[in-house]
Amino acid sequence: MTARSAIKQRLLAAVCVTVLAGFASQAQAAAAGGSPNPLADTCGAGLGAMPPADDFPVKLPAVSLLGARNDLPQPYEKGIHWGQLPNGRVFGAPIGIDLARDGTIWVFDNCAVGGPPACATSPLDPILQFDKAGKLLKSFGAGLTHGTHKIKVDAEGNVWVTDIGGAPGFGHTVLKFSPDGKLLMRLGKPGVPGPGLDQFDQPTDVAFGRNGDFFVADGQSGGGAATGNARIMKFDKTGKFIKTWGRKGMGPGEFDLVHALATDSQGRLFVADRQNNRIQIFDQDGNFIAQWFQFGRPSGIYIDKNDVIYVGDSSSLDGRSRTGKGAISPTGVGVNVGAARGIRIGNAQDGTVTGFIPDICPYPYSGTPTIGDGILADDEGNVYSGEFLGTIRKYVKKR
């Protein structure tokens, strides 16, 4: 046996052990009320995405190159799997999660486990409503979407989802449902991406103005490349186009992979400009206000009624650590030098960061997202992390 073959066998064995551990933790979590899939606790090893630890000579500093703190207090207990699904179903990739005014929690879940989107051909409902205890109250939407992303609930209780899929006749759309699952509006051309004012190219999220206007983040595709849309689109409450702003770039008001939206008490629009490792803030007419790098590489943003901001960094990578040794480049997609993955918590008014929930996965991180892509906090301050690897994890505040 060659040395290379021996190394491959050891890596394969390590992956198998990790996957089996994932199955065991799944059973334990299910008994406690969660519905994690077998990949949920593998940190990416279950997808073959975990690199060897000795490839990483560089350790993370207290503060990243762009100013994201890695050493802040952790004000929460250890995360637990949350959300009970029926009939042995487990979560696929529940990265869409939002809190309704009645206190219920809505989830937009990928219908596949560890694979490409499959909702277009699945009998499973991707849109799920839970009470705070994690009991499933309602589900709908089977066969109406393909590639699930974010979910938002408006002031009237209507449920909005963004479909980034690309199956024929599906995807590149924003859909609005009544609370009971009736399709009320569909924007975009299903299955046809493009830059037109009646098109999207993998729209990622929705946010609302006080008068019923709404905003769409358009541009999941093309991150780190010259292709794809990179813009915010504004519509009135009937879906009539009002305006758009943004283009590919790194300057103020330019974007590269707009991934999530949120508004604060002043109505300011917070945009997760993920590939640029920053949050950009605008007024509702698209005028640039500020850019913040201190919350890390933002995949999800949630701002509560007290203007506490929660930002999920699920995909920061530090390419210095693999220089000449692996597939992760020192620059490019995913790289945010010196930043730890986790959920940073702070003040949406002044940008101070006061707390940090670290990713359960240790550095060096895998090439796949780990901690929450979708983030919310309930009225008690508990944090929910909707994760690509197939679970919702709840973090309860320490007493």
HELIX and SHEET records of a PDB file:
HELIX    1   1 ALA A    3  ALA A   32  1                                  30    
HELIX    2   2 ALA A   45  LEU A   47  5                                   3    
HELIX    3   3 ALA A   53  ASP A   55  5                                   3    
HELIX    4   4 CYS A  119  THR A  121  5                                   3    
HELIX    5   5 ARG A  274  ASN A  276  5                                   3    
HELIX    6   6 GLY A  319  ARG A  322  5                                   4    
SHEET    1   A 4 ILE A  80  HIS A  81  0                                        
SHEET    2   A 4 THR A 391  TYR A 395 -1                                        
SHEET    3   A 4 VAL A 383  GLU A 387 -1                                        
SHEET    4   A 4 GLY A 374  ALA A 377 -1                                        
SHEET    1   B 4 GLY A  96  LEU A  99  0                                        
SHEET    2   B 4 ILE A 105  PHE A 108 -1                                        
SHEET    3   B 4 ILE A 127  PHE A 130 -1                                        
SHEET    4   B 4 LEU A 136  PHE A 140 -1                                        
SHEET    1   C 4 THR A 148  VAL A 153  0                                        
SHEET    2   C 4 VAL A 159  ASP A 163 -1                                        
SHEET    3   C 4 THR A 173  PHE A 177 -1                                        
SHEET    4   C 4 LEU A 183  LEU A 187 -1                                        
SHEET    1   D 4 PRO A 203  PHE A 208  0                                        
SHEET    2   D 4 PHE A 214  ASP A 218 -1                                        
SHEET    3   D 4 ARG A 231  PHE A 235 -1                                        
SHEET    4   D 4 PHE A 241  TRP A 245 -1                                        
SHEET    1   E 4 VAL A 258  THR A 263  0                                        
SHEET    2   E 4 LEU A 269  ASP A 273 -1                                        
SHEET    3   E 4 ARG A 278  PHE A 282 -1                                        
SHEET    4   E 4 PHE A 288  TRP A 292 -1                                        
SHEET    1   F 4 GLY A 300  ILE A 303  0                                        
SHEET    2   F 4 VAL A 308  ASP A 313 -1                                        
SHEET    3   F 4 GLY A 342  ASN A 347 -1                                        
SHEET    4   F 4 VAL A 353  PRO A 358 -1                                        
END                                                                             
